[in-house]
Amino acid sequence: MTATNVRVQMQQRRDTAANWTSTNPTLLNGELGYETDTGKWKVGNGSTAWSSLGYSFSSDLISEGDSKAEVIDTGSDGRFVITTENVERVRVGPAGQVGIAGANYGTSGQVLTSGGASGAITWAAAAAAGATGGGSDEWALEHDNTITTTYTIATGKNVISAGPITINAAATITVPASSVWAIV
């Protein structure tokens, strides 16, 4: 029997994510559907519509329960990106800088601030702390004259404040027996 070579070229179904979602087809069992704008693909089972199919396994996809996060390494520029619900959330730049909601790296001296359980993180000016003064001289420590929040000094630690100090009625300062609070 003589062998016959047959050249075959396969082309899978393909479209943009938006078009796949709007037409919402049911792929045949084992049929591949490729999103040309995201690089993701799904495999049909013959009965589930596109929008209800999960994306095929990718080592860049992290999934837990109904939540999915995609980790994207964009390659030669060294960025590392984390997205959820197709929205970029966190980016680590090639020099190790952290960006939120895209390439928002904040400005020098800013810190990340939580928006709470349902809020987004944002860049904000760092709260003043430590000694201050003119230029690079760190000779003074400023603090408020009124205490509005209850506070307990840590056991074995001492505190010094410059008076006069007013403690609001709703606030309590607790000084353990092994600690000292000096007001000068």
N, C-alpha and C positions, 0 to 999 in steps of 0.2 A: 504494500500500500504506500502510495506516495504522499508525503506531508504537504499540506497547503498552508501557506501563511496568509492570514487575513489581517489587514490593518484596520483597527477600530479606534475611533475617537469618541469619548463619552463627554457629554456636557450635562451637568445637573441643572435642575430648576434653580433660578436665581432671580432676586429682585431686591429692592430696598426694604429696610425694616418697616417703614411706613406703608409701603404697598402690600407687603405680606400681611400686616395687621388689618389693613382696610379690606382686602379681599378675603382674608381668613379661610384659605382653602383647607381641605382635608387631604393630606398626603397619603399616597398608597403605602402599604406595609413595606418598610425598607427604603422608601423613596427619600432622597435627600433634598432639602431646601436650604439654599445659601443666601445670607443677607450680604449684599455687595457693599453696603456702607459700613457695616460693623465687623465683618469677617466671621460672624457666628453662623452656625448651621444647626438644623433640626432634622431628626429622622422620623418619618411618618410611621404610624401603626395601622393605618387603614380606617380608623374610626374617630380619631381626635382631631379637632380643628386646630389650625396653626397657633392661635393665641393661647390655647390650653396645653400645647406641647412644651416640654422643657427643652432648653438648648442642650446639645450633645456635650458630653464631658469634655472639659478642657482643664488642664493643670492650672490655668490661670483663673478658674472660677471657684470661689469658696461659697459653699451653700450650707445653711443651717435652717431647718424647718422651712418656713415660707420666705425667709430672707436670703438674698443672694448678694454677694459683693464680688466684683470682678477686679482682679489685680492685673494691670497692664504694664508691661515693660516696653517702652516705646523704642528701645534699641540703642542706637549709637550715641545719642546725646546723653544717655545715662539717667533719664528721668524714670521714676517709679510712680505709678498712678493707681489710686484706688477709687473705683466708682461703685455707686449703688443706684439702682433704678435708672441706669444709663446717664447718671449725672456725676461728674467728677467731684469727689469730696476732699481727698487729700492727695498731695503731690510732694514727692521728695525730689528736689532738684539735683543736678549733677554735682554740686558742691556741698550737698547735705542739707541745704535749706529746706524748710517745711513750708508748703503752701496749702492754703485752704480754698476750696471752691475754685480750683484752677491754679493759675500761676500767681496767686495773691500771697506773696511772701512777707507781707507787712513791711515795716521799716525798722531800722536799727533801734534797739532798745525796747521794742514792743514785745508783749507776751500774749499767749493764747488765753482767751477767757471763755469759760463755758456759758452757754445760754440755758443751762439746766437740762432736765430730762427731755424736753421737747424742743429745745432751742438749738440753733447752730452755734458752732464755735466761731469766734471773731478775734481779730487782732485788736489790742488795746494798749494804751500807755501803761508801763509798769508803775505800780504804786510806789511812792517814795518810801524809802526805808534806809535806815542807817544814818550816819553822820553826813551833814552838808556844810556848805560854807562857800566863800567866794572862790571862783576858779577851781583849782584842784585841791584846795584846803578843806579837809573834812574835820572841822573843829566844833561843830554844833549839831545837836540833835533836837529837832523840833517835835513837839507833840501838842495835842489838844488840851485845853483847860478844863473840859467837861467830859466826864466818863459817862457814856450812855448805855454800855453793854456790860452784863455780868461777866466777871472774869475770875479765874482761880490761878494764882501764881503757882508754878510747878514746885513740887516738894524739893527742897534743897537748892532752890534758886532764889536770888535776891533781885529786887526791882528798885530803881531810883527814879523819881519824878521831880520836876521843878514845879513849885506851887505858885499861887494858890490853885487847888484842884477842887472842882465841884463834882460830886457823884449824884447823878439823877436818882430819884426815888425808886425807879424800877430796876436800877442796877445794884449789884452787890459785888464787892471785891473780897475774895477769900485769900487769907495769908496763912499758909500752914505753919505749924509750930517751928519747923526747921528752916523757915524762910523769913526774910526781912523785906519790908517795903519802907523805904526812906523817902520822905518828901522834903526837899530843901528849898 
